[in-house]
Amino acid sequence: MKRVVITGLGVVAPNGVGVADFTQALKAGKSGITFHQQLKDLNFSCQIGGIPNISDEKKSEYFTDLQLRGFNSSGILYGCIAGIDAWKDAGFEMNSESELDYYTGLIFGTGTSGVEKFREAIYKLDDKQVKRLGSTVVVQTMASGISAYLGGMLGLGNQVTTNSSACTTGTEALLMGFDRIQSGKAKRMLVGSCSDHGPYLWGGFDAMRVMTYKHNDNPEQGSRPMSATASGFVPGSGAGALVLESLESALERGATIYAEVLGGEVNSGGQRQGGTLTAPNAKAVQRCIKNAIENSNLKPDAIEVVNGHLTATSKDGLEMENWIKALNRKGNQFPYINSTKSLIGHCLAAAGAIECVASVIQLKDQFVAPNINCDDLHPDIESLIDSKCIPTEKIDLNFDVIAKASFGFGDVNACVIFKKFKL
């Protein structure tokens, strides 16, 4: 079984585009949540969200004029930028004339791809303008559009595919890539996930009344995981990407190694034992965490930091209970825990990948990012663990192991364990 390490990172997040800006935002506790007039005009209850700031100049650094003609898929845009950044960060070049690389593959997930492009196409069809749809409608709107774009731009010849498992998508993609390298079927895998933004994706959640409506006038205070005044999640968008590589390959080419992936677990609660389409089966969540630790050849007390799923909904308390039972640690024995969503909102299918990048950055730079908007810790959570374990300001910490988990619609779960790299 091969050891698997991380040699490249890329991120497009509401509070920072690129690893340097995102790292600075994490350390400063900078929010990327803003007010959006379009949501107000459409009579949304929640009129705030996290949208990355991508200029036309930035787009032209990654796409040709021909590729950008008729392009209207924010998720694919974010995914390609994050993926190419991770690829270059790992020390590789993007060259359209490069030889096909049979040793490198890609698993890049998404939820719904090209929503705005699909809407644009529908209007043209309604107006009987089918010949004006353009030749890229299909690739921009199919779920595997992101892997099709990136696989071709980078010339990857191993498995190139898209996964989709709601909020667990990015973490699941990472573990699928990890399995492929560990088993010797690939030397390198570019993994990650992306999500579109906008009313046609977020409208369903607004209709479900699971998004906050209380902070339209103060958007940066809207995303409040673990807070007593949390009133629902804030939608976000973006992408995260990581280059996974066998240790042998990384050492052979002298690559920079950010961290090691020790192992993980993916499972489902089957919508049984209290689990539903939108609620977790607690037993399955605990099993996922326990098995991830066991598969990493660790004991629960080895987990020093947790980057939780924690969405600022009524399920935050249940998630904390699940971590306590899975780790068999509570009070001041509980590890530090944070939620990247306090800074960027819930980026849906992109959440797991962006938060995996955030976890690796914290491990590499030896700090724990703050939970903003959590000065009023929920009493149910405060009764379970010491409030010092939920930092509201950045903490510098010398640590070796961080756990990252994602739990998604459909009662699906994923947990991965990262470790500071040592030969």
Summary of the structure (lengths in Angstrom):
residues: 423
radius of gyration: 20.3
end to end distance: 15.7
largest distance: 65.2
contacts: 1664
relative contact order: 0.18
helix: 39%
strand: 22%
